[in-house]
């Protein structure tokens, strides 16, 4: 938060929807920029809703209302292609945007009904999953309002087995991308058009990426935030 150069504010208190103090920050003398952390990777992340920001000056105070509500959307899903041969790697880039009024962060991206049995998983209930991203760096998993960021998990998604119901010969696979945040899961169904046969460099493997992949975002996505 930015304060006027001639302010005399001593402290900022952020009051939650339940009327209790969620966070507070002491304002150093002469400081015009003050940070109040509301998103944490381990516990304490705010709940979406109407907050009150109270500026305390000595024995007096002034307040203003703040609507803190992130709105996370999946805006694009694209295949990763190998830089050397131009063929699909089997992994997917997922581009996420926060069009809301407050920050959030992406702690996991998983896939439902992916053809690859070892594809990144969705955390269900008290379950666990590999939440490691290759991109972005850990410090960039936070999404401020107006921020768009591309995510890439380390594991493949569109990797095909000879015994699978789909093949790399002009076939399709329908699956769901699930972006998980402290404020709810966002789901986006996609259709992958698979063609070109197996990735030539993987002929000795049991499971293979397809040479070419095209992704179509389908209707029916949503969130439970």
N, C-alpha and C positions, 0 to 999 in steps of 0.2 A: 504494500500500500504506500502511496506517495502522500506526504504531508506538505503543507505550505511552509515556505522558508521561515516565516515568523511565528510558527505554531508554538504553543506551550504545553503540548500534550505530554503526559508522563507515562501513560500506559494505555494499551489497547486490549479490550476484552471481547472475545467472540462468544456470544450467548447462543446456545443451541435451541432448537424448536421446543425442547422440554423446559426451557427457562434456566437451565444450569450453564455454568461457564464451561465451554468446550476447550478453548485455548486462550492464552493471554501472552502478551509480549510487552516488556518494558521498553520505553522509547528513550534512547540515549539523547543527552542534551545536544541540540543542534542537528540531529539526524532528521533527514527528510524522507528516507526510505525505510520501511519497516516490514519484516516478513512474519507472517503467522502460518506455521505449518499445519495443514489440515489433512494431508494424505500421507500415510505411513505404510511401509511394506510389512511391518509386523504390528498389528493391532492399532486401535485408536482412530482409524480412518472415519471421517465424518459421514453421517447419513444425509442424503439429499433432503432439502427442505428450506424453510424460511429461517434465517439467522438474524441476529442483531449485533452490529459492531458498535461497541461503546468506547468512546475516547474519553479518558479520565484526565482531568487537569486539576490537581490539588483536591479540593473538596467538591468540585463540580464535574459534570459529565454531559456529553452529547452523544446521541446514538443515531444510527441509520439502519434500515432494513437491507438485507442481502438475500437474494434467492440463489442458493448454492445447489445447482442441479446439473450434473454432467449428462451429456447425451452422446453416447459412443455409437458410431456407425461404421459398418464395414463398407467401404466405398469401392474396393477393387480386389480381385484375386487373380493372380497371374502365375504361370509356370516359370520356374527358373530354367534357363538354358545354359548348357556348358559353353564356356567362352572359347574352348579349343575347337570343338566340332559342331557347335550350334544345336545339339540335340538336347532334349529335355533331361533334367537330372532326377525327376520324380518329386522334387520339392516344390512348394508353393509359396509365393510372396502374398502376404495379406496386408492390404493397406487399410488403416483404421484412422478415423477422424473424430475429434471431439467438437461437436457443434453446440454444446451446452454452455452453461454459465459458470462452471466450476471444474476443477481438475479431477482426474482419476488416474488409474494406472492399469496396465494390462499385465496380469500375473501369469496367464497361460493362454495358449491357443491350441485347441484340439480339434479332431475331426471325427465325425460319426459316419459309419458305413464306408470308410475308405477301403479300397481294395487291398492295400498293404497291411498285413496283420500287425506290423510293428510301427504303424503310423502314430504320430503324436496323439495322446489320449486326452479326452475331456475328464476333468476331475469331477467325479460324481459323489455327492454326500461327503463322507469322511475319507474317501479314496485319495490316492496320491498319483502323481504323474510326473514325467520329466518336463519341468517348466523352463528349461534352458532355451534361450534364443541365441541364434547365431547373429542375427541383427534385430534390433539395434543393440547398442551397449546397454548394460544394466541401468546406468543413470538416465537413459533416454526412454525407459518404459513408461514414464509419467507423461500424461497428456493434458496440457493446459488447454483452456478454451481456445478454439481456433487452430489447434495443432493437428496436423496430419502426419502419420508416420507409417513406414513400411516394416513389417515384421517377417522374419524367416526363422522357422524352427530348424534344428539340426537334422532331424530325421525326414525321410522321404514320405510321401503320401500316395502318389500315383505310381506304385511299383507293382508289377503284374507277375503272377505265377502261371505256369502252364495249365494248372488245374482250376484257375479262377473262372468265374462266370463271364468275365469280360476279357478282351484281348487287345493287342496293339494294332489290330487290323481293322481300322475304320469302325471302332466300337465306341460306346459311351458308358460312363460311370457317373452316377448321381450320388453325391455325398453332401454333408453339412459341415461348414466351418463354424466353430464355436469360439468366440472371443470372451474370455472370462476376466471380469473386473470386480473389485469390492462392491460395486454398485449394481451388479447383476451380469448375467450372461447375454451375449448378443449372438444370434444364430443367423447364418446365411446359407441357404441351399445353393449348390452349384452343380452344373453339368459339365463334365470333362469329355471332350471329343479326343479319342485316342487313335493315332494312326502312324503309319510309317514303319511298323514292325518294331522289334526290340532294338534298344540302343546297341549298336554294333560292338562296342567295346565290352559289353557284358554278356556275350554269347555263352561263356562258360558258367555263368551264374544260374541259380535256380529261379531267382526273382529278378525282374528287369524293369527299368524305366522304359517308356515308349519313346520313339524318336521325336514324335511331334505331339503336342498337347495344346488344345484350345479350350479356354474356360468361359462359360456363360453363367452369369448370375441369374438365379431363378427367383420368382416371387415366392412369398411365404416366410421370409425372414422375420425376426422379431427379437424382443428382449423381455427379461423378467425383472428389469430394474424398477 
